[in-house]
Amino acid sequence: MKWKRFLSENPSPLCLLESCKIFKQGLQIHAQIIVNGLHHQIFSRSRLISFFSLLGSKDGLDHSRHLFSQIDCPNLFMWNTMIRGYSRSDSPREAIVLYTSMIAKGIEPPNNFTFPFLLNSCARLSSLEPGQEVHSHVIKHGFESDLFVRNALIHLYSVFGNLNLARTLFDESLVRDIVSYNTLIKGYAEVNKPEYALCLFGEMQNAGVLLPDEYTFVALFSVCSVLNEPNIGKQIHSLVYKNLSHIDYNLLLKSAIVDMYAKCGLMKIAERLFNTIRTSKSAAAWSSMVSGYAGSGEIEAARRLFNQMDKRDVISWTAMISGYSQAGQCSEALELFKEMESSGIKPDEVTLVAVFSACARLGALHLGKRLYHQYIENGILNRNTILTAAVIDMFAKCGSIDSALNIFHGVPENMKTGSVFNSIISGLAQHGLGETALKVFRELTSTGLKPDEVTFVGALCACSHSGLVDEGKKLFDSMFNAFGFRIKPRMEHYGCMVDLLGRYGCLEEAYDLVQKMPFAANSVIWRALLSACRTHGNVEIGEIAGQKLLEMEASHGARYVLLSNMLADANQWEEAGQVRKAMEDHGIRKPPGWSYIELINGTLHRFLASDKSHPHGKEIEVMLKDMAMRLKSAGYVPNTAQVMFDIDEEEKETVVSFHSEKLALAFGLMYCSPTEIIRIVKNLRICIDCHKAFKLVSQIYGREITVRDTIRFHHFRNGSCSCMDFW
């Protein structure tokens, strides 16, 4: 009421726009302008368009567009104002539409104010092409030497990672201001070239013409985070106090300092600085602390801070979700994501990468599908290469390799980066589709991209899971020979080769490779060799590998189990007993087995071996008995050779019947629709008995079953498995 009375008493409502911040009040001022007969004046219209377009709300921008559309011949100020408004909005492409319309009408040529706004709009698009076209217009109209236009061009090319061109524009500038330096320093930080950023800052200091401002230091703290160099960060921190005043009240700068220390893992310093922020703490500062604690493995501390936040934005939600996902607490990550959706916060690309990662680990295909269709396929979010790679990885790890391939083939050629190729090659490897994986590998090299270390791990695994021994050898040799890619093989690559040779019986060659490695083999390699020795019955090399494993991981129960089983398979019962006794004497137990299964409504169900606490436990027991009866009729005899307890055979049969994957399978047979694939994710390698039982169940019940264990995917159909009984 006071506002309305003030309006009625004020003879010049136009001047009130200076202090107005709310859309509704702006409409009241607009009404007063109409009542006073001022709305036909060009100056009044320009002021109204400027106010509403820069208000920072969609309603304001829509209203300004409506006013703008009613003017027959808008002047250049009005065009620039509208372009500026859209450059700051969620619809930056509209700025280009307006510019195109302005040029087509040919009333007034653009000026040096038009292009910075327009280039900033281009920097927020998913493609560089519109920005390059605008750059040609800059040259055509003779504004390339204008400082503000050139800074906008440096920003554009930095955003799209073309730092060579950004640096050329910077070097060719006749005049540079602090914005020029800040933009390029930030650009180097964002493309992981921190050394270049620090060198540029050194050049600026040596020139002695410009003094760094708060934005310079914010960019430099980001550089230190990328480098993970807290000592350099401390030096820059001291420079802040030498060059700037009133630091305690600078929320942007203090938040950046907190973020740097948190990302470098110095949480005590970060928390001390966080607590000294005198003004209301920003969401960015809170998020930095949450991310820092989560990244340090202190999930409970991260969640405590997260719960203390009064207001949470998408960054803070993402920080906590990513923390859970990175810590392997994927169920908690997905639960928190559902809370985020319920609170009305929409995810961004970074959120979805974290959520897709959690879905991939748990095999939560239905949730992953829903998110893909809701946010990506419908175009709500920009499809960047990192997100695309995460989606492909999710579908592949959730067992839907056909969907992963379809998405990969639908990616435009200019977006098929190394990470996108790596995701599909690794996925194909897990599914045992070696020939297809090598075909994709050849596609990668034909595009001019160079395979990296991750690419070779995926390709070599594909050869291993598909029996492509000769192809694997050639691929491994191509890494470092004179005509190949000149990539020095790392531990992972040697591990893939040992696994490949061992799986297909080349045990002497595999052991010879281990001995010739340029570094000592790790436990993964010795485990692969031991596993192969067990499969092929080579006790001599197996005992060597087993002893190496026990020396390296004396407290890891699975290593004792594998060695004991190999000796038992070779009828060396006394030696097997000694291994088991050593395990018992040290109080070591085999890691507990668990399995996940997801229903079509997106709910995940977790089962532990021999656990009867599931809400549907009694129904599952009934289903297990039905399975046992039908399996027995089909000639199935439980394989109890791997049961380590000193109990009679009947009790051993009960133990294997309550393995976590069998509990999950019984649940799936009851609650997954008959046409639906039963998908199970297991934290350990599927045992011989369960593998045999699953093959028969797929035939007896006429169901398709997919199991992802720690080694690979097993697709059970019509009584057979895609792994051809070798895993």
SULBELQUI-V813425 format. One record per pair of residues at least 12 apart in sequence whose C-alpha atoms are under 6 Angstrom apart, sorted by the first residue. I is the first residue (numbers start at 1). J is the second residue. D is the distance in Angstrom with one decimal. If there is no record, write none. Layout:
# SULBELQUI-V813425
I&J&D + I&J&D
This chain:
# SULBELQUI-V813425
13&29&6.0 + 49&64&4.8 + 50&81&5.9 + 52&64&5.3 + 53&85&4.9 + 54&85&5.3 + 80&114&5.4 + 83&95&4.6 + 84&117&5.1 + 87&121&4.4 + 92&121&4.9 + 116&149&5.1 + 116&152&5.3 + 123&156&4.9 + 151&180&5.5 + 154&166&4.7 + 155&183&5.9 + 158&187&4.8 + 182&216&5.2 + 185&197&4.7 + 186&219&5.0 + 189&223&5.0 + 194&223&5.2 + 218&256&5.7 + 221&260&5.7 + 225&260&5.2 + 225&263&5.8 + 228&264&5.2 + 230&264&6.0 + 255&285&4.8 + 258&270&4.9 + 259&288&5.0 + 262&292&4.5 + 263&292&5.6 + 287&316&4.6 + 290&302&4.5 + 291&319&5.2 + 294&323&4.7 + 318&351&5.0 + 321&333&4.8 + 322&354&5.2 + 325&358&5.5 + 330&358&4.9 + 353&387&5.7 + 353&390&5.8 + 356&394&5.8 + 360&394&4.4 + 360&397&5.3 + 360&398&5.7 + 363&398&4.3 + 364&598&5.9 + 365&398&5.4 + 366&600&6.0 + 366&602&5.3 + 367&602&5.3 + 389&420&4.6 + 389&423&5.7 + 392&404&4.8 + 393&423&5.3 + 396&427&5.0 + 422&455&5.2 + 425&437&5.1 + 425&458&5.7 + 426&458&4.4 + 429&461&5.7 + 429&462&3.8 + 430&712&4.7 + 430&713&5.8 + 431&713&5.1 + 432&465&5.0 + 432&466&5.3 + 434&462&4.5 + 434&463&5.4 + 434&466&5.2 + 457&493&5.7 + 460&472&5.8 + 460&496&5.9 + 461&496&5.8 + 464&500&4.3 + 495&525&5.0 + 498&510&5.0 + 499&528&5.4 + 502&532&5.0 + 503&532&5.4 + 523&549&5.8 + 526&545&5.2 + 530&542&4.9 + 530&545&5.4 + 534&566&4.6 + 546&563&5.7 + 557&588&5.6 + 557&589&5.1 + 557&590&4.3 + 558&590&5.3 + 564&576&4.6 + 564&579&5.9 + 593&608&6.0 + 593&609&5.6 + 594&607&5.4 + 594&608&4.5 + 594&660&5.3 + 594&682&6.0 + 594&683&5.9 + 595&607&5.3 + 595&660&5.5 + 595&661&5.5 + 595&681&5.4 + 595&682&4.4 + 596&680&5.7 + 596&681&5.1 + 597&680&4.9 + 607&660&5.4 + 608&660&5.0 + 609&658&5.9 + 609&659&4.6 + 609&660&4.2 + 610&658&4.8 + 620&666&5.9 + 620&667&6.0 + 623&666&5.7 + 639&689&5.0 + 640&652&6.0 + 677&704&5.2 + 677&705&5.7 + 678&705&4.7 + 679&706&4.8 + 679&707&6.0 + 680&707&4.8 + 681&707&5.8 + 681&708&4.8 + 682&709&4.8 + 684&709&5.8 + 684&710&5.5 + 685&709&5.1 + 685&710&5.4 + 695&716&5.8 + 695&719&4.4 + 695&720&5.3 + 696&719&5.1 + 698&717&5.6 + 698&718&5.6 + 698&719&5.6 + 699&718&4.5 + 699&719&4.6 + 704&716&5.9 + 704&717&5.2
